[in-house]
Each structure stands twice: as C-alpha cells, then as structure tokens.
Amino acid sequence: MWTILRDVHGCGRPMSGRVQGACRLTEDINDFRRNVREWLADNCPEEMRTPMKGEFDAPWGGRVAQFDSDAQKMWFDRMVERRWLAPDWPEEYGGAGLSAAAVQVLAEELRRIRARPPILSEGLWMIGPAILRFGSDAQKREHLPRIARGQIRWCQGFSEPGAGSDLASLKTRAEDRGDHWLVNGQKVWTSYAHDSDWMFCLVRSEPEASKREGISILLIDMETPGIEARPIRLISGHADFCETFFDDVRVPRDNLLGERGRGWNIAKYILSHEREMIGGSEFEGVTPAPGDLGATLPRGEAPDGMLRAALADYDIDLIAYEAFKKRMADEVTSGTSPLPAMPSVLKNLGADLEMRRKELAMSIGGSEALRFDEEGGAAARTWLRSRSSAIAGGTTEVQWNIIARAALGLK
C-alpha cells in the first residue's frame, strides 16, 4: 500500500519540499487510520455497531446522564477518555486537537463499522463551536470541557410564538440591571428544555435598535428560579419540544456570549451548524447506508415494481448525497471555500432524504406499520416525527430562499 502511495505522490523520485510534505502527511494519516481502526476494534462494543431506531437509542449526557445498557455506558466512557467527543477542539478545552484531515478519517472509520454516536449533544453540535469562536476565556474554560465530557446538556432557546421563520422578530427581553440581566418572555419548540441543564437563548437587549441589531445571546442555567419548561405532546406521542417561560429570571452579566446587541451574527453561525447537523443525520444518530432499507424486507418477499424503483432511487440519491458531503469536507480540509449556503443545501437535501427514508419504511412495513398503539406503532411514530425535518433549523422554504440569494445570486 505504501509503495502505491509513494508512486501516487511522487515519492521514490527526487522530491521538492512540498512533495516531501505531502508524502509525510499521507503516511501520518494512514498511520492514524490504522490506529483508529485498531482502537475501535478493541473499544467499540458489538452492541454499539447496530442501527439505531431513533434519537432515544443514544445517551444525551448531562448532570444526570442516563444509559440504557452497560455497552452504551462503556462506549461513552471510552470515547470521553479518548477525547473524541470533540476531536477537533483544542486539548485545553477537552478536545483531542486533531486536524481536519484526522477528524475526517475518524468519521469515516466510525461510519465504516456503523458505530452509534457515543452521545447526542446540542452542546457539541451547536453552542460549543459558538463558544469556541465568540466566547470569553472564562466562558471557554467553564463550559467547553464539560461539553466535551458530556457533563452538561444544552437546549436552544430561539423560536417564539410570534417569531419562527422570522426569528429576528423575537420579543423575549433582557433588561440590563447592572450586575445581571433580567429576562422575561417565552420560547416555543425548545427541544428537550425539560431535560436540559443549560440554554443558549436569543433575547432582545436593545429594544430601540433595529430588530437584527438589538439581539444578544445569553447562556442560562435552567435551574435558575423563574424558568418553567412545559412539554408539548406531539401527534407522534412524543413530548420532545417544550414551551419555555421566563418570569424575572436573573442571569449573571458575564453570561452574555459575544458583544451586546450583536447576537444575530452568532445566531446565524449557530444555525449553520444546526442545519449541517440536521442535513447530516447526526441528530437522529443514524448513518444510513445504501441497501439497508431493502434488507428490512421480509425474507423471501420481493417488493412490487414501484417500491423496488423507489428504493433504488433513494439509494442512488443517498450515494450522491454522501459524495457531496465528502466533497464539502475535503474542501474545508484543503482550505478551499465551500459552496455558498452549504449548510442550507445540506439541510434541505438531508431533510428530504430523511423523510423519504421514513416513508419507504412505512411502505415496507405494509399494514403492520399503520399500527398506532402501545404495543406497536414505532414506524408510524417515527414517520410522523420525521416531518419536522422540514421545519427544524429553518423551514425548507426559508432555506431555498437563502440558497437562491447566496448561491445563485437571485433577488
């Protein structure tokens, strides 16, 4: 293998410094891949290499973390010890300090063995990167190591009853009281607010400013007096989302993330991470593979022609989508500017695939998939839940508008 790599990169012939560097990089990455593969073989339990049925089949961490099995706990603990929950974060903040190329290799090896995620975490996906980029030194030291160890569970306080797609119209207010902010208002569709330890919350701190210039982001401990989270029971039977109320909630002044009144740019940064996460299926914790839906067909039972064609179309689009994501990752690794509005593109394509996947699972299940009682109904509930993929992180229509303006130059 190394001989082939030397030939490909020009090694074995007189080399310039740049070619020598490329050879060393290739050799280092290949060594890293071998080490990762060996470590995963020894440390990822077999039970954690089986497909997840949904987001409840992996831990969410937090102050009171819950694990469904010893294997789940072991997988989580070993990844924490390896610092691979946040592999690209600096070591001083709990990460492993890996390069972008090494992170990509790690992701590829985890996908290769169909490893379940060791944790599902809005801290890792969304607010952690924002704190790393915009936070003060004190905020980084306080929050990032605990996120990287899965010790704190975060939720997102963005949407409000009158501010959904038009998020900048939010009215939750934060008044400057000297040593603290006094927060009053309401959020809605706050995922898992009732189970979370902290919230990153959009507030209006400058009521006289234009709607995008008067927004700030506060980091709020959910145990603070005056906060009430009320779960909303959905048609799927789950109660993942909440209404969250703030009644004279005192938030320390130092919990302001970034500059006062400049939170809209940070919010856009966070939303870009959320859209990439939704588009990449990380939220569900599932890594679909071509052919795995067809493998769920009852043994010896051939699907009708229309279902067979739909499964083939889905697999082709899934392969193309994974190739597109890899291209984007390669461009980021190489320092090339990725496609404009890439998070929105990934979000819309990934959401469409997720909904089609659940629709096909219903078709494969036939009449049995229509059950909606306590003993059955998992397929129907999952299908109903999947419809929110077109809404979460910004509706599909909003994303198409972003793509039209940013990528296509349309007015």
N, C-alpha and C positions, 0 to 999 in steps of 0.2 A: 504493500500500500504506500509506504513512504517513498519507494522508488517512483511510483506513478506520480505522487505529489511533487517530487523533485523535478520530474520531467515537465509536469504541467506548469510549474512556477519558474522553470528555467534553472533549477538547481542542478549542479553537476557540470555547469558551464561557467566560465568567468562571469561573476555577478557584480552588478552595481550595488551600492549600499541599499537602494530601495528594494531591489530584488532579494538581497540577503534578509532584509527586514521582513519581507513578505513570507519568505521560507520559514523564518523563525516563528512568525505569527501562526502560520499554518501548523507547524509542528506543535506549538504550545496549545493551540485549540484542539488538535487531535488528541494530545495527551489529556487535556481537560475532559474531552468527551469520553475517553476510556475510563478515566477516574470516576466520572459521574455515573457511567453505566455500571461499573463495579459496585459503587456505593449504593445505587438504587437496588441492585440485585440483592444486596445484603440487608437493606434497611426499609424497603417499601413492602409491607405485608401483602400477601396474596389477596386478602380481602379488600385491600385498597386499590386493587387493579381491576375491579369490576365496575361496570357502568353505574352511574348514579341515576336515580329516578327523578331527582329534583334537588332544589337547594337545601332541603332538610336532611340530606344524607351526608352532610359535612358539618363540622363544628363552626361556630361563629366567634368563638373566643369570648373575652370579656372578663369582668370582675368575677362573675360566677359562670365559668365556662362549663358546658355540658358536652359529654361524649357518649355516643351510642354503643361503643364497643371498646374493648382493650386495644384492638388493632387500630382503631381510629385515633385513640389517645397516643399510642406508640408512634404512629406516623406523624402526628402533630409534634410531639416532643422531639423527635429526631430531626425534623426539618427546622424547628426552632433552634436546636443545638447547633445545627449546621449554618444557621443564619440565612436560610434560603427562603424564608417567607418574604423577605425584602432583599433579594440577592444583589440588586444594583445600588442599594443605599450605602452611604459611607459606613465603615465599621464603627465609627464613633457614635452613630445613631442606631446601632443594632443590625445593620445590614452586613453583607459579605464583601462589599466593594468590588463586585465583578464588573468587567467591561460589558458593553452592549453585545459584543460578539459572544462572550461566555454566557450571558443571560439567554441569548437565543439558543445556544446549544443545550443549556439546561432545560428550556421549554420544549425543545424537540425531543429530548430523551424522556421527559415526563410524558409527552404525548405518545411516544413510541410504546411504552408499557401500559398506556391507558390509565395512568395513575390518577386517582382522585385528588382534588386540591386538599392540602392539609388544613386549610381554613378558608372560609368565605369572609371577606372583610372590606367594608367601605373605607376603613382606615387605610388599608394598603392600596386600594383601587383609586381613591378619590382625595381625601383630605391629607393623607400622608405626603403625596407628591407636592401638594399646595403648601404645606408647612415647610417642606424641604426647600421650596423655591422662595416663598414670601415671608416665612415666619422669622421671628426674632431668635437670637441664640438661645434665650431662656425657653421659648416655646419648643424649639427643636430638641433641647435636652429633656424637657418634661414629657413630651408626647411621643416623639418618634421611636425611642427604644421600647416603649410599652406597646406601640402599634406593631413593631417588628417582632415582638414576642407574643402577640395575640392576647395581651392582657387587658385591653380596652376595646370595647365595641362602640362604633360610631354610627350615627344616623345623620341624614341630610335634611336640614330644615330650609327648604327652598319654596315649594309651591304653597299657595294660599287659596282660599275660596274664590277670590277675585283676581288671582294672578297665577295662571297656569302657563299657557303658551306665551302670554305676555308677562313674563316673570318680573320684568322691571317695574311693573305696576304695584309691587308688593307694598303693604301698609304696616306690617309689624314694625313697631317703633322702638328705638333705643335712645333714651334721653341721657345726656351727659350729666352725671351727678358728682363730678369731681373725682373721687376715688373709685367710682363704679358706674356702670351703665344700668339704667332701669328699663327693662324690656316688657312691653305689653303688646299683645296681638295673638294671632292664630296662624298655624300652619296646617296643611292637609296633605294626605297621601305621603306622610312621613314613614317610610319603610322601617318597621321594627322599632319605632320610637319607644314602645313599652318595654322592650328588652335591652335597650341600649344604655351605655354608660355616659356618653358624651354626644353632643350635637354640634355640627358646624352650621351656623344659622345666618341667613341673609336678613338684615334689618335696615330700616331707614333711619339713618343717624343725622341726616341734613334735610329736614322736611321742606326747606325753602329752595333747595337745589333742584335742577332738572332730574327726572326720575332715574336716569342711569348714573348721575354723578353724586347722588345723595345716599348711596348704598354702602354699607360696611358688612364685614363678616365677623361674627363673634363665635368663640369657642365656649360652649356652655356645658357645664356638668349637669347631667339630667337629674341628679339628686338635689339640686338647688330648690329651696322652697318656692312655691308659686307655679311650678310646671306640672301639667296634667296631660297624660297621653291616653287617648281613648281609642282602642282598636276598632276598625271598621270591618264588619263581616262582609266578605265578597260573595259573589254568586258562585264561586268555586267552593265555598265553605271555609276557606282560609281567612285569617284576620291578620294579614301581613302589614297592612297600611294602618295609619293612625291619624286622627285629628290631634293636634298638639296645641295646648293653650298656655299662654304666658300671662300671669297676673302679678304685676310688680316684682318681676324676677330681677334680683341684683346679681350682676355679672362683673367680676373684677375688671378694672380698666385695662390691665395687662393682657386680657384675653381677646383683645382686638387683633385680628390677623391682617397684616399689611397696614396700609395707610387708611386713616379715617376718610370715609366718603369715596374711596377708590376700590370698593369691593366688587364692582361689576366686572372688572377685568379678571380678578381672581375667580369669580363665579364662572366666567366663560372658560377659564383654564380647567376648573374642576369639572365642568360639564363635558369638556372634550375628553377627559379621562373616563367619565361615566359612559359616554357614547361608544368609546373604544371598547370598554368593558362589556357593555350590552351587545355590541356587534360581534365581539369575540367569544361569546357564550361563557365568559368567566363567571358571570353572575349565577348562572344555573350550575356551574361547576361541572359541566358536561363537555367532553370533547367528541363531537360526532365524527364518525368515520364512514366513508362510502361503503355501502353494503350492509351496514349493521341494522338498518330498518328491515331490509329484506330477510335478514337472518331471524327476525322475530316471527315470521310467518309460521303457522302450524306445520309440523313436519309432514311432508308428502302432499301438501296442498299448494297447488300452483295458483297464483293470483290471476284475475282476469286481465285482459289485454290493456285496459285503460289504467288499472292500478299499476301494472308492470311498467307501463310507459311513464307514469307519474313518478315512480320510484327511480327509474333511470334518469329522468330529468333532474330530480332532486340531487342524485349522486353526482351528476355532471356539474351542476351549479355549485355543489359543495366543494368539489375538487378545484374548480376555478376560483372560488372564494378563498380557499386556503392558500392557493398560489398567489392571489392578490395580497393577502395579509403578509405572506413571506416576502414578497417584493417590497412592501412598505417597510417591513422590519429591516430588510437589507439596506434600504435607502437611509433609514435612520442610523444604522450601524456605520455606514460608509460616510456619513455626514452630508449626503445629498438631500436636498429639500424634498420632502414627500409631496404628494398631490395636495393641492389646496382643498380645504374642507374634508380632509381624510377622515376625521372622526365621524362626521355626518355620513359619509359614504359607507364606512364600516357599519355604523349603527343601522342604517336602513337596510343594507344587504343582509346583515346578520339577523335583524329582527324578522325579515321576510323568510329567511331560511328556518328560523326557529318556529314560526307559525305554520309553515308548510310541513315541517317535521311532525309537529303535534297533530296536524290534520291527517297526515298519512298514517300515523299511529292509530288514530281513530278508525280509519278505513280498514287497516289490517285487523283491528280488533273486532270489526263487524258489530253485530247486535250486542255482544257482551260488553263492548266499550261504551255502550249507551247507559249502562247501569249508573245509578247515582244514589247509592245507599251507603250505609255504614260499612258493609262487607265488601263493597266494590266501588267502582266509580273513580279509581285513580286516573285512568286515561282521560275521562271526561273532565275531571277537575283540572288536570294538567293542561288540557286543551284550552279550557276557559281561562286559566291563568296566563297562558301564552299570548292571549290577545293584548295584554298590557304591554307587550314588547313594542307595539306600535305607538305607545304613549310615553312610557318611561324614558327619562332623559331628553325629552323634547319630542313632540309628535312627528310622525313621518312627514306630514305636510310641511312643518317648520324646517325639517332637515333638507327637504327638496328645495325650499327657498334659499337656504344657506348655500347649498351646492350650486344653485343657479347663479347666485351673486358671486360667490368666492371662486368657484372653479370654472364656470362658463362665461362669466362677465356679463350676465344678463341684468337688466334693470328691473 
